[in-house]
Amino acid sequence: MGKIRKVDMVNLVIFFFSSHVDYWFNEVKDRLVECFGPIDYQSEILDFEKYTLYYNKEMGEGVKGKLLGFERLIHPSQLADIKNITNNIENEFAVEGNRRFNIDPGYIHHMQFVLATTKMWPHRIYIGKGIYAEPTLMYINGCWKDYDFTYPNYKEEEYKRELERIRLMYLEKRKKFLR
């Protein structure tokens, strides 16, 4: 029988995207900070539309995003609650059922990047409250490795570099937490 171990705290990461990413991020940034604490990392604007046109009908053309890292570490079991909070924020700003932006939460652990989703798929694990966890990237031999099912943007080096910056910050926070 395996021994139950203490679960590592993880770093909350949000991918915030919209066709007007700067405008909408400025509109909801205080709300994100109120819900999840200070933001300690913000990427440059990342292209998102080149990977999918799925959101264009809802949000308009020119969808771009930014990755955000949060100062406070979270317990991974909080991911379902966090996804429901971000869904509620998206819905508050929606017009006639169309979201103006998308807030995709996930977390970085030293070995993985996990996203939250409402959609079932064979590789996703149900974590409660209508939410599934999707293993998106694994960290092996000093770099991020993707899976066959990893979203195309997270397969790109540009995104992996941003996630690596958040991961390095997480490792420093984790050291302090473990002391």
Secondary structure, 3 states (H helix, E strand, C coil): CCCCCCCCCEEEEEEEEECCHHHHHHHHHHHHHHHHCCEEEECCCEECCCCCCCCHHHHCCCCEEEEEEEEEEECHHHHHHHHHHHHHHHHHHCECCECCCEEEEEEEECCEEEEEECCCCCCCEEEECCEEEEEEEEEECCEEEECCCCCHHHHCHHHHHHHHHHHHHHHHHHHHHHC
